[in-house]
Amino acid sequence: MDYFYHILIICLIYSIFAQSLNLELGFTGLYNFGHIAFFGIGAYTSALLSLNGVPIPLAVVGAITLAGIAGALLAIPTLRLSGDYFGIATLVFAEMIHLIFLNERDITRGPMGLPNIPRPDWIGSGISSLPLFLAVTFFAATITFILLRRITNSPYGRSLKVIREDEFVAQALGKNTSLIKTKAIVVGSVLAGLAGVIWAHYITYISPADFTLQETILVLLCVVLGGKGTHPGPVVGAFVIIFFAEFIRFIPIPSEYVRFVAPLQGMVYGFILVIMMLKRPQGLISESRKFATTNA
Amino acid sequence: MTSYYAQLLVNGIIAGSIYAMFAVGLAMVYGVFKFINFSHGELITWGAYLTWMFSSSPFSLPVYISVVPALLITVGIGLAQDRFVYRPLRQSNPIAILIASIGLSYMLRNGIRLCWGSDLQTVDLPLSTGILLSGIYITKIQILMVLSALLFFSILYFLLTCTLLGKSLRAVSDNIELSAIMGINMTKVTWTIWVLASVFAGTGGILLALDTSLDPMMGMNSLIKAFAAVLLGGAGNVWGALIGGLFIGIAENISVAFISPDYKDFISYGLIFLLLLFKPRGFFGIAGGVR
């Protein structure tokens, strides 16, 4: 049962992360391939602040604020770029953040990572804290879900979709497209930072190796598999992917073959991404286009 | 002190000639199909690993012979990428191709880890002994790297300017629809592009592996440098890619004199940002001429 709680917590953290990417990739059509950077900024900031004696609630607020600021700083210059160039810029941004985590040893302890990240006293630590931590994570995931639902169903959300379909049309309709996109990135980064914060305080140990392209691919897979541009899509995707990853652990594999498991898993993830794009680019849950067709 | 900088410059030219070979394929694919091929880096890695495989037991071929089957298989992978993934996606939206190419790259990279593990590997070669040329240390492999890059780019120049195939390549990268209307054989052009991209990437990967070592991430790391080179030269421009690659290589190695080597990669990353901001079409992007 404790193990089940653990899987649920990881699923919910990834669902927050995937939902935040979905706002950018699914609703706005911004190919952010460096989303892990904001997850990492959230995790590292909160961990460093709370390790240095800042009260945890304050550290959490500081962390998600910094993630949001980083998002704005990335958005302002890169938003002038079209599609695939934006993809490169974000990918490179994530690599730069990773290098900073790795090399600023005085602050981040480099590849050794940060152990013993504190948790709030009322949650506690150890196995007995799992249900309470699950409740907190569930609360955060629900808030994220409701928030993103409200944002994307609002007039602002509709202008995001217009930008995704045709940015020139949005401009012609008098929308300030770069401001709208910047806001989307800031909200996405704040929520990714939140996911990172929860993750850091849950695992209580972080190192630069946790924030690489690998995780970007994983969260991209959650969004694409579940269905980009839908509300339940990324959540479903996160649950499917995490349960799949955990399920593999229970297959009895002779010890001499264990080293083949991780690469095979990676190949399957890559293969799913390719096949989804070829056969079902809309994902498991496809976006409803009813609104668009009836008014066309 | 002069010899120190001269050494850095030489190192830069060596690294740059390899980056240029990686960048060419990326630039050609972008020029014609208008998408950034994230799985290009994996052609580099596969070329290197296959050579290593054929030159060690059970094959134990000499390195210069094992290059041949390795490159043939790399070209096969390149063509298969196009046949099974990119061609079916050609008419779909750009994000689908981009995500598919990221997925493909991840799949191929994990294929490497599956076959040969994640550890560093090295190719033993007598050529790696160094020689001293008026205060500059250089290995025979490194001389081979620069010479191969020169040879490959000369052949490419000849192909693009003096043959009918090259003319159609240039026409297609200028306007794909119009070229098809004018009766240019698109299948042949597509094949040529993927063969060229795979051969350049594979050879570059092999040379890099001979000079340094092999690891599954080598392709991805080089790919970012190649991106920078392509952006610098202007996307879709072969000669820009050459100059861009050399520039990145030199800038990176000279920077070692001024900043911590840990941040060497920051040069190309920072350059990508600056270029995207101020000169997104590159320095040679609109210059026309041979594309």
HADDOCK unambig.tbl for C-alpha pairs under 7 A between the chains (distance, minus, plus):
assign (segid A and resid 77 and name CA) (segid B and resid 277 and name CA) 6.47 0.50 0.50
assign (segid A and resid 78 and name CA) (segid B and resid 277 and name CA) 6.98 0.50 0.50
assign (segid A and resid 84 and name CA) (segid B and resid 36 and name CA) 6.88 0.50 0.50
assign (segid A and resid 89 and name CA) (segid B and resid 273 and name CA) 6.47 0.50 0.50
assign (segid A and resid 92 and name CA) (segid B and resid 269 and name CA) 5.99 0.50 0.50
assign (segid A and resid 96 and name CA) (segid B and resid 266 and name CA) 6.83 0.50 0.50
assign (segid A and resid 103 and name CA) (segid B and resid 262 and name CA) 6.72 0.50 0.50
assign (segid A and resid 260 and name CA) (segid B and resid 114 and name CA) 5.73 0.50 0.50
assign (segid A and resid 263 and name CA) (segid B and resid 110 and name CA) 4.76 0.50 0.50
assign (segid A and resid 263 and name CA) (segid B and resid 111 and name CA) 6.71 0.50 0.50
assign (segid A and resid 263 and name CA) (segid B and resid 113 and name CA) 5.81 0.50 0.50
assign (segid A and resid 263 and name CA) (segid B and resid 114 and name CA) 5.25 0.50 0.50
assign (segid A and resid 264 and name CA) (segid B and resid 110 and name CA) 6.85 0.50 0.50
assign (segid A and resid 264 and name CA) (segid B and resid 114 and name CA) 6.65 0.50 0.50
assign (segid A and resid 266 and name CA) (segid B and resid 106 and name CA) 6.85 0.50 0.50
assign (segid A and resid 266 and name CA) (segid B and resid 107 and name CA) 6.31 0.50 0.50
assign (segid A and resid 266 and name CA) (segid B and resid 110 and name CA) 5.70 0.50 0.50
assign (segid A and resid 267 and name CA) (segid B and resid 106 and name CA) 6.73 0.50 0.50
assign (segid A and resid 267 and name CA) (segid B and resid 107 and name CA) 4.13 0.50 0.50
assign (segid A and resid 267 and name CA) (segid B and resid 110 and name CA) 5.46 0.50 0.50
assign (segid A and resid 267 and name CA) (segid B and resid 111 and name CA) 6.47 0.50 0.50
assign (segid A and resid 270 and name CA) (segid B and resid 103 and name CA) 4.07 0.50 0.50
assign (segid A and resid 270 and name CA) (segid B and resid 104 and name CA) 5.70 0.50 0.50
assign (segid A and resid 270 and name CA) (segid B and resid 106 and name CA) 5.20 0.50 0.50
assign (segid A and resid 270 and name CA) (segid B and resid 107 and name CA) 4.45 0.50 0.50
assign (segid A and resid 271 and name CA) (segid B and resid 103 and name CA) 6.41 0.50 0.50
assign (segid A and resid 271 and name CA) (segid B and resid 104 and name CA) 6.75 0.50 0.50
assign (segid A and resid 271 and name CA) (segid B and resid 107 and name CA) 6.09 0.50 0.50
assign (segid A and resid 273 and name CA) (segid B and resid 99 and name CA) 6.99 0.50 0.50
assign (segid A and resid 273 and name CA) (segid B and resid 100 and name CA) 6.03 0.50 0.50
assign (segid A and resid 273 and name CA) (segid B and resid 103 and name CA) 5.08 0.50 0.50
assign (segid A and resid 274 and name CA) (segid B and resid 100 and name CA) 4.51 0.50 0.50
assign (segid A and resid 274 and name CA) (segid B and resid 103 and name CA) 5.51 0.50 0.50
assign (segid A and resid 274 and name CA) (segid B and resid 104 and name CA) 6.26 0.50 0.50
assign (segid A and resid 277 and name CA) (segid B and resid 96 and name CA) 5.54 0.50 0.50
assign (segid A and resid 277 and name CA) (segid B and resid 100 and name CA) 5.96 0.50 0.50
assign (segid A and resid 278 and name CA) (segid B and resid 89 and name CA) 6.72 0.50 0.50
assign (segid A and resid 281 and name CA) (segid B and resid 96 and name CA) 6.90 0.50 0.50
